[in-house]
Amino acid sequence: MNIAKPRAYGLAAVLVLSLLVASCGRNKADERPPEPGDTAVARVDGHTVWASDVKREAVAQGLISEGEPLDIGSDLFRQRLDEVVDQKLLAAEALKQKLDKDPVAQRRLAAARERILGDMLVENVVEKAVNENAIRGLYAEQQKLSKRSEEIRARQILVASQADGEAVKKLLAAGASFDALAMERSTDPATRFNGGDLGYFTVDVMPAAYAVALKDAQKGALVGPFQTEGGWAVLRVEDKRLEEPITLEAARPQIVRFLTYDQVRDLLEKLRGAAKVEMLTGKPQDVPGAPQEPASAPPGAGTVPADLPSDLDGAPPASAPAAPAPAPKK
């Protein structure tokens, strides 16, 4: 999940970048668009601010995702533009005060440069490797390994007592309208006005009482009454089917994150294997039970897509919610 960072963080980050650019002696008269089709949106003491600068700031703050368009006429763009202008003014003043010559500033600038170069290397590696063929290949592989669960569509009438449940079941068995009885007698506000329809669901997302009651129920069967947290439930099984597999487009973001993690992990393993790395202190990363991701991996990159099987890396499936009634699937 992208979380918007405080404005001060964004100011500090781009202030460092502005100092890096300024310390390299950028030529004011030779400023060309950094990206094809880029647009100049402001000038600060002769230095051009490009639309891509503003967009990069919005991405850094988690306000938009990488590759997402940002309209230069939007309020979001204008707010970030003001911030970028502020950052350039602060950087210029810092240079006037020769803060870039301070040893601490030099170390921070060097660290920022290393981070930027490292990120660019990762982006280049990922761009080449995480392509459409790789995405489709992993998707196809996981579809072969996946097991499609059975989905049940059921209707529910929830009542206060077992005796009330038996009475409802007797009326239904005699041919009474489920919709009418649900409206008249059900105490479940989420379903009584739509005929008690629970929609399609798999039993693993339902409370245990529902899973047990529906385990061997066939289409058309009346089930219950059985006790739940909200009362006594009587169900009718409307339909049973195999759940639809996740589509490629729905799985794409998770697959891209996983492939990205794979590439970053392999790259770092290769670099560490070729380098001489000596840890002169303890190993804080070796915390028992703490999963490790490469430092340059995006947040959540190592997470196996929740809707895909866990065969990718042995990760457990997402835990099932304990909601009494899932959102209906159509």
C-alpha positions, -999 to +999 in steps of 0.1 A: +000+000+000+012+034-008+010+058+021+013+095+016+043+108+034+042+140+054+049+172+034+081+178+053+095+145+042+089+154+005+105+188+011+136+172+026+139+145-002+137+169-031+159+195-013+186+168-013+180+162-050+181+200-057+214+203-039+228+173-059+218+190-092+231+224-081+264+210-068+270+194-102+270+229-118+239+225-140+240+249-170+209+272-169+211+281-206+212+244-217+181+231-199+164+206-221+133+185-214+144+155-192+117+134-208+102+133-243+072+156-245+079+171-211+065+205-203+081+235-185+057+245-157+078+271-138+112+288-136+130+296-103+158+321-108+163+309-143+161+272-135+132+253-152+107+232-133+094+204-155+061+186-152+080+154-147+097+170-116+063+176-101+050+141-110+081+125-094+074+144-062+038+131-062+050+096-067+076+100-039+048+111-016+027+081-025-001+103-039+000+086-074+016+054-085+045+051-110+032+055-145-001+071-134-009+103-153-011+136-134-031+164-150-011+197-149-044+215-143-054+196-112-052+208-077-029+180-068-004+191-095-005+227-084+000+218-047+031+196-056+044+224-079+043+248-050+063+223-030+089+218-057+094+256-061+098+258-023+124+230-024+144+248-051+143+280-032+155+263+000+183+245-020+194+277-035+196+294-002+215+264+013+241+268-015+244+305-008+252+296+028+277+270+015+259+242+034+269+219+006+305+222+018+297+209+053+311+174+059+277+162+072+259+175+041+285+159+019+279+125+034+241+129+031+244+140-005+267+110-012+242+087+004+213+102-016+233+098-048+240+061-040+203+056-033+192+072-065+218+052-086+208+020-068+171+027-075+179+034-112+198+001-115+169-018-100+145-001-123+166-010-153+169-046-143+132-049-135+121-032-167+140-057-188+130-088-168+094-081-157+078-081-191+045-093-206+059-128-213+072-132-178+038-120-163+018-143-186+041-172-179+038-170-142+000-165-144-003-196-166+019-216-143-001-207-113-034-215-131-022-250-137-013-254-100-044-238-086-074-257-072-108-241-078-130-242-048-167-249-048-189-219-044-224-221-029-252-197-033-276-198-004-305-178+011-309-173+048-336-166+074-323-157+108-346-161+138-344-158+176-349-194+187-346-230+175-384-234+177-389-204+154-364-219+130-382-252+129-415-234+122-399-215+093-384-247+079-418-264+080-434-235+061-407-236+035-410-273+031-447-268+025-440-244-003-440-210+013-421-182-004-386-178+009-386-141-001-418-135+018-407-154+049-373-136+049-390-102+048-415-112+075-395-132+100-357-128+094-338-107+120-308-102+097-309-066+084-283-073+058-303-099+039-340-098+049-349-072+023-333-091-006-349-125+001-322-136+024-297-139-005-262-145+007-248-145-028-220-169-039-193-178-014-169-205-004-175-222+029-140-213+042-149-176+044-180-183+065-182-189+103-177-225+114-214-231+120-222-223+084-193-244+070-204-275+090-241-271+081-234-267+044-206-293+041-227-320+023-258-300+014-270-304-022-286-279-045-322-272-033-317-285+002-331-268+033-305-267+060-309-260+097-320-245+119-285-242+134-272-218+160-250-189+150-237-158+168-267-138+156-295-164+162-308-195+146-303-198+108-323-217+082-307-219+048-317-230+013-290-240-011-298-222-044-268-232-065-233-248-065-205-241-089-167-240-092-154-205-084-141-185-113-103-183-115-087-149-110-082-131-143-048-120-156-056-084-153-068-088-117-036-107-108-012-085-128-003-061-099+005-089-075+025-108-101+045-077-110+053-072-074+064-108-070+085-108-101+101-075-090+110-090-057+125-120-074+147-098-096+159-076-068+167-106-046+187-123-073+205-091-082+215-085-045+226-121-040+248-118-071+263-085-060+269-098-024+285-129-037+310-109-058+318-084-031+337-085+001+313-074+028+324-073+064+299-066+092+318-048+119+289-048+144+262-073+153+237-085+128+205-066+136+189-081+105+190-115+120+160-111+142+143-144+149+111-148+129+115-115+110+111-120+072+137-103+052+132-085+019+160-069-002+165-033+009+156-020-026+124-041-029+092-021-031+068-025-001+051-059-001+071-071-031+077-105-016+041-111-009+025-139-029-007-127-046-035-135-022-058-148-050-031-170-065-020-203-049+009-202-024+032-224-045+052-194-056+072-193-024+054-215+002+036-186+016+003-193+034-030-183+019-047-152+031-067-158+062-104-159+058-126-132+072-151-141+099-180-122+085-215-137+089-225-129+053-200-122+025-208-096-002-229-114-028-212-125-060-232-121-092 
